[in-house]
Amino acid sequence: MNASRQFRIYDEKFAFPLRTAHGVWERRRSMILREEKDNGLVSYGEVAPTPGFADCSLDDFLPEGRAWVRGESPNHSPLFLSALSCLSSEIWQPVDGFEKKPVLCAGLDASGENAPSHTRKRKIGLGSLKDEIDEILGWMSNLPDRSKVRLDANGSLNVESLRLWIDALEGESRLEFVEQPLPDAQFDDLKLLSRETSVLFALDETIVSAGGPEALRQRGWEGYCVIKPSLIPDWRETIRFIKSESEKSIVSTVFESPFGYEAVCRCASHSIAVAGLDRSLFRGNSKEFVEHHARPLIPNAVGIRQLDQLWASL
């Protein structure tokens, strides 16, 4: 089947800087792929370099983009493969009578916004261990009892410091899980620790480095999975995993453009867990869709016609 192919660069500054254990991130710069088949089906994919996950220059992907437009098939990099896999994903297929299932989202604490799901996310591993533990415990104690908290360390802890966090958090009913507390290389240590405590853990960066959540399930991981589809090469396998582990699959954003974000929202409809899809970093941006800032989110509320109109304006 023939196809018309194009790519464009998307570059937008965040409404406020995002500080993580990987550093300060201030803008999203990505490559948007658009493909239109001869039957009229249009789909989008996004190449989304992300600090701490895929630290590379977008310029490195320009040769791949040009080759793809020409119809060539070189050995693509994993991030470009993710965009290609998204293009061919089931999420772009027209579905008559599609049920627009609401997706509840956790609030990023730095945004200052309330999360209707009562789930909040906060970064840790940014400062003095003792001071940070005291600060987080104080903050959590002031939250309503029904609140659920996700603490994201971005792999910044070691076994010793994680044990201190575990001691501090043991029995805390508001804690849902600690996300990626240890670096990839200590995956086995985290598995062992998870069997010694009631504190629950989630993996994030390790999922990306492994190539997807299925690879870690095969290695014995039974905890939560924070899944960033835009960084995983195979969308079909990712969606299959989410459907099979819908209670433990937290679909998460890397602050994609509206094109990639709509794809991730549609992917999130296959999970029943509260998603990590905060969009406040783009508040006030003229290219944003109001539907992407709704709470709860409604996947497929932004259609191809709207995406094409945005594409034409780039």
C-alpha positions as CSV (number, residue, x, y, z in Angstrom):
1,M,0.0,0.0,0.0
2,N,1.4,3.4,-1.0
3,A,1.7,6.2,1.5
4,S,2.4,9.9,1.7
5,R,5.0,10.7,4.3
6,Q,6.1,13.9,5.9
7,F,7.9,15.0,9.1
8,R,8.1,18.3,10.9
9,I,9.8,19.6,14.1
10,Y,7.8,20.6,17.1
11,D,9.5,23.0,19.6
12,E,7.7,24.5,22.5
13,K,8.8,25.9,25.9
14,F,7.2,24.7,29.1
15,A,5.1,27.0,31.1
16,F,7.4,26.4,34.0
17,P,10.7,24.4,34.4
18,L,10.4,20.7,35.5
19,R,13.1,19.7,38.0
20,T,13.9,16.0,38.3
21,A,16.9,14.0,39.5
22,H,18.1,14.1,35.9
23,G,18.3,17.9,36.0
24,V,16.0,20.8,34.9
25,W,13.9,20.4,31.7
26,E,12.5,23.5,30.1
27,R,11.1,22.6,26.6
28,R,9.8,19.8,24.4
29,R,11.5,19.5,21.1
30,S,10.5,16.5,19.0
31,M,10.0,15.2,15.4
32,I,6.4,14.5,14.3
33,L,5.8,11.9,11.6
34,R,2.6,12.0,9.5
35,E,1.6,9.2,7.2
36,E,-1.4,9.1,4.9
37,K,-2.2,5.8,3.2
38,D,-3.8,5.6,-0.2
39,N,-7.1,4.6,1.4
40,G,-7.1,8.0,3.3
41,L,-6.1,6.7,6.7
42,V,-3.9,9.2,8.5
43,S,-1.7,8.5,11.5
44,Y,0.9,10.2,13.5
45,G,4.1,9.2,15.4
46,E,6.5,11.2,17.5
47,V,10.3,10.9,18.0
48,A,10.6,12.3,21.5
49,P,14.1,12.6,23.1
50,T,13.7,12.8,26.8
51,P,16.3,13.7,29.5
52,G,17.2,10.7,31.7
53,F,15.6,8.3,29.3
54,A,16.8,9.1,25.8
55,D,19.5,11.7,26.0
56,C,20.1,12.5,22.4
57,S,19.9,15.4,20.0
58,L,16.9,15.6,17.8
59,D,19.2,16.5,14.9
60,D,20.6,13.0,15.1
61,F,17.2,11.7,13.8
62,L,17.1,14.0,10.7
63,P,18.8,11.5,8.4
64,E,16.3,8.8,9.6
65,G,13.4,11.1,9.0
66,R,14.5,12.0,5.4
67,A,15.2,8.3,4.6
68,W,11.7,7.3,5.9
69,V,10.0,10.0,3.8
70,R,11.8,8.6,0.7
71,G,10.5,5.1,1.5
72,E,13.8,3.7,2.6
73,S,14.2,1.3,5.5
74,P,17.6,1.7,7.2
75,N,18.3,0.3,10.6
76,H,16.2,2.6,12.7
77,S,17.1,3.6,16.3
78,P,14.8,2.5,19.1
79,L,13.2,6.0,19.5
80,F,12.5,6.3,15.8
81,L,11.1,2.7,15.9
82,S,8.7,3.8,18.6
83,A,7.3,6.6,16.3
84,L,7.0,4.1,13.4
85,S,5.2,1.6,15.6
86,C,2.8,4.3,16.8
87,L,2.0,5.1,13.1
88,S,0.9,1.6,12.5
89,S,-0.8,1.1,15.9
90,E,-4.5,0.2,16.3
91,I,-5.1,3.5,18.1
92,W,-5.4,5.3,14.8
93,Q,-7.9,2.9,13.3
94,P,-11.4,4.3,12.9
95,V,-13.8,2.6,15.3
96,D,-17.6,3.1,14.9
97,G,-19.3,3.8,18.1
98,F,-16.0,4.0,20.0
99,E,-16.7,4.1,23.7
100,K,-14.9,7.3,25.0
101,K,-13.9,5.8,28.4
102,P,-12.7,8.6,30.8
103,V,-9.1,8.3,32.0
104,L,-8.3,9.6,35.5
105,C,-4.9,11.3,35.9
106,A,-2.5,11.9,38.7
107,G,-1.6,15.6,39.4
108,L,2.1,16.6,39.2
109,D,2.7,18.4,42.5
110,A,4.8,21.1,40.9
111,S,1.8,22.2,38.8
112,G,-0.1,23.4,41.8
113,E,-3.3,21.9,40.3
114,N,-5.7,19.6,42.1
115,A,-6.1,16.0,40.8
116,P,-9.7,14.9,40.7
117,S,-8.5,11.3,41.0
118,H,-7.0,12.2,44.5
119,T,-3.7,10.8,43.2
120,R,-0.6,13.1,43.5
121,K,2.9,12.6,42.2
122,R,6.0,14.2,43.7
123,K,9.7,14.1,42.8
124,I,12.2,12.9,45.4
125,G,16.0,12.4,45.4
126,L,16.6,16.1,44.8
127,G,18.2,17.2,48.0
128,S,19.4,16.3,51.5
129,L,18.0,12.8,52.4
130,K,16.9,13.6,56.0
131,D,15.4,17.0,55.1
132,E,13.6,15.5,52.1
133,I,12.1,12.7,54.1
134,D,10.9,15.1,56.8
135,E,9.4,17.4,54.2
136,I,7.6,14.6,52.3
137,L,6.2,13.1,55.5
138,G,5.0,16.5,56.6
139,W,3.4,17.2,53.3
140,M,1.7,13.8,53.2
141,S,0.3,14.2,56.7
142,N,-1.6,17.2,55.6
143,L,-3.3,15.4,52.7
144,P,-6.8,14.0,53.0
145,D,-6.9,10.4,54.1
146,R,-8.3,9.3,50.7
147,S,-5.3,10.7,48.8
148,K,-2.8,8.5,47.1
149,V,0.8,9.6,46.6
150,R,3.4,8.4,44.1
151,L,7.0,9.4,44.9
152,D,9.3,9.4,41.9
153,A,13.1,9.1,42.6
154,N,14.1,8.7,38.9
155,G,16.7,6.1,40.0
156,S,18.5,8.6,42.3
157,L,18.6,6.4,45.4
158,N,20.9,3.6,46.5
159,V,20.0,0.6,48.7
160,E,21.0,2.3,51.9
161,S,19.0,5.5,51.3
162,L,16.0,3.5,50.0
163,R,16.0,1.5,53.2
164,L,15.7,4.8,55.1
165,W,12.8,5.8,52.9
166,I,11.2,2.4,53.5
167,D,11.5,2.8,57.3
168,A,9.9,6.2,57.1
169,L,7.1,5.2,54.8
170,E,6.2,1.8,56.2
171,G,2.5,1.8,57.1
172,E,1.7,5.1,55.4
173,S,-1.8,4.5,53.9
174,R,-1.5,7.5,51.5
175,L,1.5,6.1,49.7
176,E,0.7,4.2,46.5
177,F,4.2,3.4,45.5
178,V,7.8,4.7,45.2
179,E,8.7,5.0,41.5
180,Q,12.1,3.9,40.1
181,P,13.9,4.2,43.4
182,L,17.1,2.5,42.2
183,P,19.1,2.7,39.0
184,D,18.7,0.0,36.2
185,A,21.7,-1.9,37.3
186,Q,20.1,-2.6,40.7
187,F,16.9,-4.2,39.4
188,D,17.7,-7.5,41.3
189,D,18.2,-5.5,44.5
190,L,14.9,-3.8,44.1
191,K,13.1,-7.2,43.5
192,L,14.6,-8.5,46.8
193,L,13.7,-5.4,48.7
194,S,10.1,-5.5,47.4
195,R,9.7,-8.9,49.2
196,E,10.9,-7.5,52.5
197,T,8.5,-4.6,52.9
198,S,4.9,-3.5,52.5
199,V,6.0,-0.4,50.6
200,L,5.2,-0.9,46.9
201,F,7.5,0.0,44.0
202,A,7.1,0.9,40.4
203,L,9.6,0.7,37.5
204,D,10.0,3.5,34.9
205,E,13.4,4.1,33.5
206,T,14.2,0.4,33.7
207,I,11.2,-0.4,31.5
208,V,12.6,1.9,28.8
209,S,16.1,0.5,29.0
210,A,14.7,-3.0,28.8
211,G,12.7,-2.2,25.7
212,G,9.3,-2.6,27.3
213,P,7.4,-4.0,30.3
214,E,7.0,-7.5,28.9
215,A,10.8,-8.0,29.1
216,L,10.7,-7.2,32.9
217,R,7.7,-9.4,33.5
218,Q,9.7,-12.3,32.0
219,R,12.5,-11.4,34.5
220,G,10.1,-11.8,37.4
221,W,8.9,-8.2,38.1
222,E,5.4,-8.2,39.8
223,G,5.2,-4.6,40.8
224,Y,3.7,-1.5,39.1
225,C,4.9,-0.5,35.6
226,V,5.0,3.2,34.7
227,I,4.8,2.9,30.9
228,K,5.9,5.6,28.5
229,P,4.7,4.4,25.1
230,S,6.6,7.1,23.3
231,L,9.9,5.7,24.4
232,I,9.2,2.0,23.8
233,P,9.8,0.5,20.3
234,D,6.8,-1.7,20.0
235,W,3.4,-0.1,20.6
236,R,1.5,-3.3,19.8
237,E,3.3,-5.3,22.5
238,T,3.0,-2.4,24.9
239,I,-0.8,-2.2,24.4
240,R,-1.1,-6.0,24.8
241,F,0.8,-5.8,28.1
242,I,-1.4,-3.0,29.4
243,K,-4.5,-5.0,28.6
244,S,-3.2,-8.0,30.5
245,E,-2.0,-6.0,33.5
246,S,-4.5,-3.2,33.5
247,E,-4.4,-2.6,37.3
248,K,-0.6,-2.3,37.5
249,S,0.0,-0.4,34.2
250,I,0.3,3.4,34.7
251,V,0.5,5.0,31.2
252,S,2.7,8.0,31.4
253,T,3.7,11.0,29.3
254,V,7.1,12.4,28.4
255,F,5.3,15.7,27.7
256,E,4.8,15.0,24.0
257,S,3.5,17.4,21.4
258,P,-0.3,17.3,21.1
259,F,0.1,14.6,18.3
260,G,2.0,12.2,20.5
261,Y,0.0,13.1,23.6
262,E,-3.3,12.1,21.8
263,A,-1.7,8.8,20.9
264,V,-0.7,8.2,24.6
265,C,-4.2,9.2,25.8
266,R,-5.7,6.5,23.5
267,C,-3.2,4.0,24.8
268,A,-4.1,4.8,28.4
269,S,-7.8,3.9,27.8
270,H,-6.7,0.2,28.0
271,S,-5.6,0.6,31.7
272,I,-7.8,1.0,34.7
273,A,-5.0,2.5,36.8
274,V,-4.8,6.3,37.3
275,A,-2.6,7.6,34.5
276,G,0.4,9.8,34.7
277,L,-0.8,12.3,32.0
278,D,-0.4,15.8,33.6
279,R,-0.5,18.5,30.9
280,S,0.1,21.6,33.0
281,L,3.6,22.2,31.6
282,F,1.9,23.5,28.4
283,R,-0.7,25.6,30.1
284,G,-1.5,28.7,28.0
285,N,0.2,27.4,24.8
286,S,-1.8,28.4,21.7
287,K,-1.2,25.0,20.1
288,E,-2.9,23.1,22.9
289,F,-6.2,21.4,22.6
290,V,-8.6,22.1,25.5
291,E,-9.6,18.4,25.4
292,H,-6.1,17.5,26.6
293,H,-6.5,19.6,29.7
294,A,-9.9,18.2,30.7
295,R,-10.2,16.2,33.9
296,P,-10.9,13.4,33.4
297,L,-9.3,12.9,30.0
298,I,-11.5,11.5,27.2
299,P,-9.3,9.6,24.6
300,N,-10.3,10.1,21.0
301,A,-11.9,13.5,21.9
302,V,-9.2,15.0,19.6
303,G,-9.6,13.5,16.2
304,I,-7.5,13.4,13.0
305,R,-9.2,16.5,11.6
306,Q,-8.1,18.6,14.5
307,L,-4.6,17.1,14.4
308,D,-4.4,17.8,10.7
309,Q,-5.4,21.4,11.3
310,L,-2.6,21.8,13.8
311,W,-0.2,20.1,11.5
312,A,-1.0,22.6,8.7
313,S,-0.2,25.4,11.1
314,L,3.3,24.2,12.0
